[in-house]
Amino acid sequence: MKLTPEQIQIGKDNFHEAVGYTRRDFIKGAAAATTGLGAMYFGYEKLEGEPVRVGFIGTGDEGNILLNEHPPEYMNIVAVADLRPTNLERAFQGDGNDVRMGLFQKLGEEKAKTIKQFSNHKDLIEAKDELGLEAVVIAVPLSQHAPIAMEAMEAGLHVLTEKLMAHSITECKKMIRKAAEKNRLLAVGHQRHYSVLYDNANELVKTGVLGDIKYIRAQWHRNNSFPLSDSWRKSVPKEDMEALKGKVNEYGYEDVDQLINWRLFNETGGGLMAELGSHQMDAASIFLGKVHPVAVSGFGGKNFYGIKGIGPQDKWDDDREIDDQIYVTFEFPGKTYEKGDPEKSRDKCVVTYSSINTNKSEPYGELVYGTRGTLWMKTEKEAILYKEEGRGSTGGGPDQRLWVVNTEGASGAPVLDAYETTAPSAAATTASASMGEKISRGYREEMEHFCYCIRNESPLTDLRCNGVVAMADAIMALTANLAMKYNRRIEFKDEWFDPYNDAVPEEDVVKLVEKFPQGSWDDLA
Ligand SMILES: NC(=O)c1ccc[n+]([C@@H]2O[C@H](COP(=O)([O-])OP(=O)(O)OC[C@H]3O[C@@H](n4cnc5c(N)ncnc54)[C@H](O)[C@@H]3O)[C@@H](O)[C@H]2O)c1
């Protein structure tokens, strides 16, 4: 969507107008809240008692963002661990970037100096008693989420691990079962579950103002071609190489390059779908009522990097295994969908997802297309709403200010209507204020709630992105990878989503490919 700044402002005002109206009672409370936004929005409170004693495992790019965002009133960081000396140092010194200011600046030198440093996760977990450790936050490469989370839970620690939950669904199931066996909390960092912007958008979608949603278009496009670069391919610092050469095998990496460039290899990463797509499929499925998809198909390829003789992209020999462009299509059940019913099985909503490396003309986000309106979630920071034009109603499109009327025939569902003035109403201003001055992406709130649940011994189902929820995101991402790998349309099985059923896509899909090497496996039915 190419919009002028004025149209974007109108779209944001429209969103606030709609939220201010449809969620008015809640919004009034949120705007006046003194407990912090997350607490108000996500139903927890200030922490009573001591902050939870936490160890951070993995202080790379994301670990440092989490350190930056961690809430000291809820979380007391007592230890950090990283294999790479340069990243351990960065955790304290920061890297000159506002979002990674470093612990010295965040907590002050006196407190930061009390934080114990470890050169690997094993030593940190082993020191749990001496550290009085209660929980760990894990931000390491994907292939190590499950092994480290399992070790931590086995040692009696609660776990918040970064997304994607794990490298396979078998691992996800083991993690969920371990958490239950040890009575530990297991949370996964899909931060949109803790974003006030997304929460308001979800509530709005639920009121039905967008009408019937038949299509969601999600994408995360980047341009690494011009000049040729790749934010996922990093140089290996001399200091890390000297400290780690020949010593990373026991932590699950072939060599230091694989530890640092883990996103490029199948053994350690999950490609664009796991890294970027999983967040957005998470959002799309929430908009559709947290339903599981019916099927997925797609195309993915290594179609840019390393192709000889076609342009600047052949400048380096490229050994990546992951695709550099992916296009997938998910079929989700509509509100009346019923599998097997010839009529009701036609009620589907399609979600397309793409991620490429060669054009970024559109900022990343999700576009929700309803029969009555369009909602654009842009870069996790803005929500933009427009009414559909025509069909007997006046006004609509990106230049139209909106308000909301609460009558639509017998249903009484709110509908969008045109608004003549240019200024937002008082309700819209309150809605805007209730989301805070700076839109939080949800990291802080996810850590606050995790600690709150630990201190209050809450059931793990209280966590908004607990193991079962996060496993569904992993199933979508990893099954999409299988659909692209085998060039097939894959139907999702209910058993995959059941943590206590051993069926998993990575095994079932391979069995189907072996059984039907060429044809469609619709034959199975
Ligand atoms: N939620 C989000 O928006 C978001 C954004 C980016 C990354 N992530 C996730 O965060 C995780 C980390 O990504 P990143 O960009 O920080 O990667 P990174 O490579 O920058 O950092 C990973 C760090 O983990 C360390 N590490 C690996 N194994 C270890 C072990 N056994 N013990 C201690 N330290 C170990 C590495 O040395 C490295 O410093 C990934 O799972 C990624 O998907 C999430």
PDBQT file of the ligand as one rigid body, heavy atoms in Angstrom, charges set to zero:
ROOT
HETATM    1  N1  LIG A 601      11.208 -12.121  19.003  1.00  0.00    +0.000 N 
HETATM    2  C1  LIG A 601      11.842 -11.516  18.024  1.00  0.00    +0.000 C 
HETATM    3  O1  LIG A 601      11.358 -10.565  17.423  1.00  0.00    +0.000 OA
HETATM    4  C2  LIG A 601      13.201 -12.002  17.614  1.00  0.00    +0.000 A 
HETATM    5  C3  LIG A 601      14.007 -11.191  16.809  1.00  0.00    +0.000 A 
HETATM    6  C4  LIG A 601      15.276 -11.666  16.479  1.00  0.00    +0.000 A 
HETATM    7  C5  LIG A 601      15.698 -12.908  16.914  1.00  0.00    +0.000 A 
HETATM    8  N2  LIG A 601      14.871 -13.672  17.673  1.00  0.00    +0.000 N 
HETATM    9  C6  LIG A 601      15.290 -15.013  18.124  1.00  0.00    +0.000 C 
HETATM   10  O2  LIG A 601      16.284 -14.894  19.125  1.00  0.00    +0.000 OA
HETATM   11  C7  LIG A 601      17.202 -15.985  19.034  1.00  0.00    +0.000 C 
HETATM   12  C8  LIG A 601      18.621 -15.443  18.935  1.00  0.00    +0.000 C 
HETATM   13  O3  LIG A 601      18.738 -14.649  17.776  1.00  0.00    +0.000 OA
HETATM   14  P1  LIG A 601      19.907 -13.577  17.633  1.00  0.00    +0.000 P 
HETATM   15  O4  LIG A 601      19.587 -12.710  16.496  1.00  0.00    +0.000 OA
HETATM   16  O5  LIG A 601      20.151 -12.936  18.954  1.00  0.00    +0.000 OA
HETATM   17  O6  LIG A 601      21.149 -14.509  17.271  1.00  0.00    +0.000 OA
HETATM   18  P2  LIG A 601      22.687 -14.196  17.558  1.00  0.00    +0.000 P 
HETATM   19  O7  LIG A 601      23.466 -15.135  16.736  1.00  0.00    +0.000 OA
HETATM   20  O8  LIG A 601      22.937 -12.737  17.405  1.00  0.00    +0.000 OA
HETATM   21  O9  LIG A 601      22.845 -14.544  19.102  1.00  0.00    +0.000 OA
HETATM   22  C9  LIG A 601      22.787 -15.847  19.622  1.00  0.00    +0.000 C 
HETATM   23  C10 LIG A 601      23.764 -15.919  20.787  1.00  0.00    +0.000 C 
HETATM   24  O10 LIG A 601      23.595 -17.169  21.447  1.00  0.00    +0.000 OA
HETATM   25  C11 LIG A 601      24.880 -17.576  21.888  1.00  0.00    +0.000 C 
HETATM   26  N3  LIG A 601      24.874 -19.014  22.193  1.00  0.00    +0.000 N 
HETATM   27  C12 LIG A 601      24.686 -20.038  21.341  1.00  0.00    +0.000 A 
HETATM   28  N4  LIG A 601      24.708 -21.217  21.994  1.00  0.00    +0.000 NA
HETATM   29  C13 LIG A 601      24.937 -20.929  23.300  1.00  0.00    +0.000 A 
HETATM   30  C14 LIG A 601      25.088 -21.715  24.466  1.00  0.00    +0.000 A 
HETATM   31  N5  LIG A 601      25.013 -23.044  24.431  1.00  0.00    +0.000 N 
HETATM   32  N6  LIG A 601      25.349 -21.071  25.646  1.00  0.00    +0.000 NA
HETATM   33  C15 LIG A 601      25.417 -19.726  25.694  1.00  0.00    +0.000 A 
HETATM   34  N7  LIG A 601      25.294 -18.929  24.611  1.00  0.00    +0.000 NA
HETATM   35  C16 LIG A 601      25.048 -19.521  23.424  1.00  0.00    +0.000 A 
HETATM   36  C17 LIG A 601      25.778 -17.209  20.710  1.00  0.00    +0.000 C 
HETATM   37  O11 LIG A 601      27.132 -17.188  21.062  1.00  0.00    +0.000 OA
HETATM   38  C18 LIG A 601      25.228 -15.848  20.324  1.00  0.00    +0.000 C 
HETATM   39  O12 LIG A 601      25.877 -14.790  20.975  1.00  0.00    +0.000 OA
HETATM   40  C19 LIG A 601      16.780 -16.791  17.822  1.00  0.00    +0.000 C 
HETATM   41  O13 LIG A 601      16.010 -17.870  18.208  1.00  0.00    +0.000 OA
HETATM   42  C20 LIG A 601      15.921 -15.833  17.024  1.00  0.00    +0.000 C 
HETATM   43  O14 LIG A 601      14.947 -16.466  16.262  1.00  0.00    +0.000 OA
HETATM   44  C21 LIG A 601      13.643 -13.234  18.040  1.00  0.00    +0.000 A 
ENDROOT
TORSDOF 0
